[in-house]
Amino acid sequence: MADVVELRAAWTRHVGNGPSELAVLDDVVARHREPQRRYHGVHHVTWVIRHVHDLAAEVAVRDLGAIIVAAFFHDAVYDPRASDNEACSARVAARALTGLGWDGGRTLAVTAMIQATAKHEWSADGDTAVLLDADLAVLGAEPSPYVAYVTGVRAEYAHLDAASWRDGRRHVLERLLSADPLFATEPGRRRWAARARANLTAELATLAAPT
């Protein structure tokens, strides 16, 4: 409940609190309560938005409201068996924002940020960089919340057998560790880079052999 209260406050500030705006918020929250979500749920969105605000306090951004809205929608569609979740989420956002009368250029900026979360490649665009770093901040968490994140993601991929999970997860970890830099903003690197590399390296070591 606390997460929803926090999300409603952020939505009201950056989008509005009229009936149409709140109906869209209700839809977004309902999507993040779908039963297949063990990590990519309401709490994840809350933390991404917190990190966006924190980073934007130190990084110059063009449109904080657009970044916040992209954070709300970036996992609006989440099917662990699918490969087009970000593109689908961007389409959901575009329909919703168009219905709310958002400017086309601003809507396009939101959808571009959402689609950038598909590969999490370093971005020179400050607004996109803030969203990507906020989304990856969990990698730099302390060990206990990092383990909770991995456990949640593994539960979302319960349809994979142990070997398939290890292979896929190893690929993800190796790609993240090869990223230079992993975080696109200076405060993101300062806050999370060292701990993230330690977490990723430690997890990768656990995947070296079957358990």
C-alpha positions as CSV (number, residue, x, y, z in Angstrom):
1,M,0.0,0.0,0.0
2,A,2.8,2.4,0.8
3,D,4.2,1.9,-2.7
4,V,0.9,2.8,-4.3
5,V,0.6,5.9,-2.2
6,E,4.1,7.0,-3.3
7,L,3.4,6.1,-6.9
8,R,0.2,8.1,-6.8
9,A,2.0,11.1,-5.5
10,A,4.6,11.0,-8.2
11,W,1.9,10.4,-10.9
12,T,-0.2,13.4,-9.6
13,R,2.9,15.6,-9.6
14,H,4.1,14.8,-13.1
15,V,0.9,13.7,-15.0
16,G,-2.2,14.9,-13.1
17,N,-5.0,13.7,-10.9
18,G,-8.0,14.1,-13.1
19,P,-10.3,11.1,-13.7
20,S,-8.5,10.2,-17.0
21,E,-5.1,10.4,-15.5
22,L,-6.0,8.4,-12.5
23,A,-7.6,5.7,-14.7
24,V,-4.3,5.3,-16.6
25,L,-2.4,5.1,-13.3
26,D,-4.8,2.4,-12.0
27,D,-4.2,0.4,-15.2
28,V,-0.4,0.7,-14.8
29,V,-0.5,-0.4,-11.2
30,A,-2.8,-3.3,-12.1
31,R,-0.3,-4.4,-14.7
32,H,2.4,-4.5,-12.2
33,R,0.4,-6.7,-9.9
34,E,0.1,-9.5,-12.4
35,P,0.8,-12.9,-10.9
36,Q,3.9,-13.7,-13.0
37,R,5.8,-10.8,-11.5
38,R,8.1,-11.6,-8.6
39,Y,10.6,-8.7,-9.1
40,H,9.2,-6.5,-11.9
41,G,6.2,-5.4,-9.8
42,V,4.9,-2.3,-8.0
43,H,7.9,-2.1,-5.6
44,H,10.4,-2.1,-8.5
45,V,8.6,0.8,-10.1
46,T,8.6,2.7,-6.8
47,W,12.4,2.3,-6.5
48,V,13.1,3.2,-10.1
49,I,11.2,6.4,-9.6
50,R,13.0,7.2,-6.4
51,H,16.3,6.7,-8.1
52,V,15.2,8.9,-11.0
53,H,14.5,11.7,-8.6
54,D,17.8,11.2,-6.8
55,L,19.8,11.2,-10.0
56,A,18.0,14.1,-11.5
57,A,19.0,16.1,-8.4
58,E,22.6,15.8,-9.6
59,V,22.3,15.5,-13.4
60,A,20.8,18.0,-15.8
61,V,17.7,16.6,-17.5
62,R,15.4,18.1,-20.1
63,D,12.1,16.7,-19.0
64,L,11.9,15.0,-15.6
65,G,8.2,14.3,-16.0
66,A,8.8,12.3,-19.2
67,I,11.5,10.3,-17.4
68,I,9.1,9.5,-14.5
69,V,6.4,8.5,-16.9
70,A,8.8,6.3,-18.8
71,A,9.7,4.7,-15.4
72,F,6.0,4.0,-14.8
73,F,5.6,2.3,-18.2
74,H,8.9,0.6,-18.8
75,D,7.7,-2.8,-17.6
76,A,4.0,-2.2,-18.3
77,V,4.1,-5.4,-20.4
78,Y,6.1,-8.2,-18.8
79,D,6.0,-11.7,-20.1
80,P,9.2,-13.7,-19.2
81,R,8.7,-15.9,-22.2
82,A,8.5,-13.0,-24.7
83,S,11.3,-11.0,-26.3
84,D,9.4,-7.9,-27.2
85,N,8.2,-6.6,-23.7
86,E,9.9,-3.2,-24.1
87,A,8.4,-2.6,-27.5
88,C,4.9,-3.6,-26.2
89,S,5.3,-1.5,-23.1
90,A,6.2,1.5,-25.4
91,R,3.1,1.0,-27.4
92,V,1.0,0.8,-24.2
93,A,2.6,4.1,-23.1
94,A,2.0,5.8,-26.5
95,R,-1.7,4.9,-26.5
96,A,-2.2,6.0,-22.9
97,L,-0.3,9.3,-23.3
98,T,-2.0,10.1,-26.6
99,G,-5.4,9.5,-24.9
100,L,-4.3,12.0,-22.2
101,G,-3.5,14.6,-24.9
102,W,0.2,14.5,-24.5
103,D,2.3,16.3,-27.2
104,G,3.5,13.9,-29.9
105,G,7.2,14.8,-29.4
106,R,7.0,14.3,-25.7
107,T,5.3,11.0,-26.1
108,L,7.9,9.9,-28.6
109,A,10.6,10.7,-26.0
110,V,8.9,8.5,-23.5
111,T,8.6,5.6,-25.8
112,A,12.2,5.9,-26.9
113,M,13.4,5.8,-23.3
114,I,11.3,2.7,-22.6
115,Q,12.7,0.9,-25.7
116,A,16.2,1.8,-24.6
117,T,15.7,-0.4,-21.5
118,A,15.7,-3.5,-23.8
119,K,19.4,-3.6,-24.2
120,H,20.6,-1.1,-21.5
121,E,23.3,0.2,-23.7
122,W,25.1,3.3,-22.6
123,S,23.3,6.5,-23.7
124,A,24.7,10.0,-24.2
125,D,21.2,11.3,-23.8
126,G,20.9,12.6,-20.3
127,D,17.2,11.7,-19.8
128,T,17.7,8.2,-21.1
129,A,20.9,7.7,-19.0
130,V,19.0,8.6,-15.9
131,L,16.2,6.1,-16.6
132,L,18.7,3.3,-17.4
133,D,20.8,3.9,-14.3
134,A,17.7,4.0,-12.1
135,D,16.5,0.7,-13.6
136,L,19.9,-0.9,-13.0
137,A,20.5,0.5,-9.5
138,V,19.5,-2.8,-7.9
139,L,22.7,-4.3,-9.3
140,G,24.6,-2.0,-6.9
141,A,22.4,-2.9,-3.9
142,E,23.8,-4.5,-0.7
143,P,24.1,-8.3,-0.9
144,S,20.7,-9.1,0.8
145,P,18.5,-7.0,-1.5
146,Y,20.6,-8.1,-4.5
147,V,19.9,-11.8,-3.6
148,A,16.2,-10.9,-3.3
149,Y,16.3,-9.4,-6.8
150,V,18.0,-12.5,-8.3
151,T,15.5,-14.8,-6.4
152,G,12.6,-12.8,-7.8
153,V,13.8,-12.9,-11.4
154,R,14.5,-16.6,-11.1
155,A,10.9,-17.1,-9.9
156,E,9.7,-15.2,-13.0
157,Y,11.7,-17.6,-15.2
158,A,10.4,-20.7,-13.4
159,H,9.5,-22.1,-16.8
160,L,13.2,-22.6,-17.5
161,D,15.0,-25.7,-16.2
162,A,18.2,-25.2,-14.1
163,A,20.6,-25.6,-17.0
164,S,18.7,-23.1,-19.3
165,W,18.5,-20.6,-16.4
166,R,22.2,-20.9,-15.8
167,D,23.1,-20.4,-19.4
168,G,20.8,-17.5,-19.9
169,R,21.7,-15.8,-16.7
170,R,25.4,-16.3,-17.3
171,H,25.0,-14.5,-20.7
172,V,23.3,-11.6,-19.0
173,L,25.9,-11.3,-16.3
174,E,28.8,-11.4,-18.7
175,R,27.2,-8.7,-20.9
176,L,26.7,-6.5,-17.9
177,L,30.2,-7.0,-16.7
178,S,31.6,-6.2,-20.1
179,A,29.8,-2.8,-20.2
180,D,32.2,0.1,-19.8
181,P,30.8,2.0,-18.2
182,L,27.9,0.0,-16.7
183,F,26.2,3.2,-15.4
184,A,25.9,6.1,-17.8
185,T,25.7,9.0,-15.2
186,E,28.5,10.1,-12.9
187,P,26.4,9.8,-9.8
188,G,25.2,6.4,-10.9
189,R,28.8,5.2,-11.3
190,R,29.7,6.8,-7.9
191,R,26.8,5.2,-6.1
192,W,26.5,1.7,-7.6
193,A,29.3,0.7,-10.0
194,A,31.8,-0.9,-7.5
195,R,29.1,-2.8,-5.6
196,A,27.4,-3.8,-8.9
197,R,30.5,-5.4,-10.3
198,A,31.1,-7.2,-7.0
199,N,27.5,-8.5,-7.0
200,L,27.6,-9.6,-10.6
201,T,31.0,-11.3,-10.3
202,A,29.9,-13.1,-7.2
203,E,26.7,-14.3,-8.8
204,L,28.6,-15.4,-12.0
205,A,30.9,-17.5,-9.8
206,T,27.8,-19.4,-8.5
207,L,26.8,-20.3,-12.1
208,A,30.2,-21.8,-13.0
209,A,29.1,-25.3,-12.1
210,P,25.7,-27.0,-11.6
211,T,24.4,-27.1,-8.1
